Amino acid sequence: MNRKVTTFALILATSLAGSAGFAAAQNAASGDKADIYKLMPNTALSGLIDPNMPDRTDIKKAWPKKPADPNKIKVGWTEITMGNPFFVELIKGAKREAQGSKLDLDVQVADSDLQRQCSQIDTFITQKKDVIVVDPTDTLGVAACINRAVDAGIPVVAIGTVPSDQARILTTITPNPYENGFGAGEYIAKEDGTKPIVAALIIGVVGNSTSESRLNGMVSGIVWRRAQDLGLKMTKEEAMLRGYKLFQEAKKSGSFNDTELKFKVVAMGVGNWTEAGGLAASEDILTAHGSELTHIIADNDWMGLGALRALKNIGREGSIKVAASADGDRVALDEIKKGNLLVTGTFSGEQMGVSTVVFLKKIFDGSLDPQDLPLGSYFPAHAITKENVDSFIDPNPDNKFYKYEVSPVLTIPQIREQAAKK
């Protein structure tokens, strides 16, 4: 099959929200708030923290909630898929953490189908669940289904991907896609000093906020570090905005060229978050641009591993650097130790599942008030590199990702207070 990588009619058709954000970036009015924050919420900025985010106290979120049986809190959980090791470990971690607690988990699988996910939510409403957990199959489409549950008096927690701000959720429990990408991008640029970077991007799913925010973060992290290394006068927020504009350009045309930063993207492929998808996209990219590439930049480990396989298949291992911004899978950590993969980030399925159940325990035992939480409650981001990979490898082989701790969920006032101290 002839897979086209540089023709992006499909991407253009599915990225109207990002294009609108690009126009907003160009026309943002002046004021105290940096222009990058004026674009939020945005599918390419999930995880970027606005230090002046508004309160969410007045949003009707079906909280407080009194369970019908305080000793058996019924949790309806609709998961995207179980056809990927990431999600298998997510649910395994959630069930393990729920054992012996008052939480009774009913996990259903949507198989990446919005209609099926909405049907599952409606069933949970009929069953009068005490709380619903949603891993969104579609960040925009699921909002109306979530709000039906909230209107029926059932609070909803999202995980993994932050849905549209129209969804009246308590919060989203998730790793930080933008900051993971940004840290990985900084490391990519640091490793190359001021040498030209000629890259290809591989995105998991166009229009998905996790995918777009990871790659946008990587581009923006490269811009920020490169600006410093080249002695350009640029604030971090200005670098983020410049990176955002470049990413939007890549989404629309498949390429960009920032001559001042000596940073060019020549192709963009879609890999569907799988090794096979990363392999296929990389094969096409290498055929068209292999002679000039310095980097292949993927938004997750598996697509990065696919890129490594594509290079190995043509005898070019080590000639082009391969980087990812997530997930910190044990296989990827091994490739970093071997010097094959440049960098990844912390985005563990197990951590997400465990952290979600811990969050549910806390809101129902009264130790955490979820009335004024941000739309996204993000774990701290970390770039995993050859310098620190050993500290992330868990001696417990049952953990398929990196070592982690459950992070506290902060309220909006706490986030503002932290931002003011920086």
Beta strands, then each sheet from edge to edge (+ up, - down):
strand 1: 73-79
strand 2: 103-109
strand 3: 131-134
strand 4: 156-159
strand 5: 172-174
strand 6: 197-203
strand 7: 256-258
strand 8: 263-270
strand 9: 295-298
strand 10: 321-324
strand 11: 344-345
strand 12: 377-378
strand 13: 383-384
sheet 1: 2+ 1+ 3+ 4+ 5+ 12+
sheet 2: 7+ 8- 6- 9- 10-
sheet 3: 11+ 13-
end
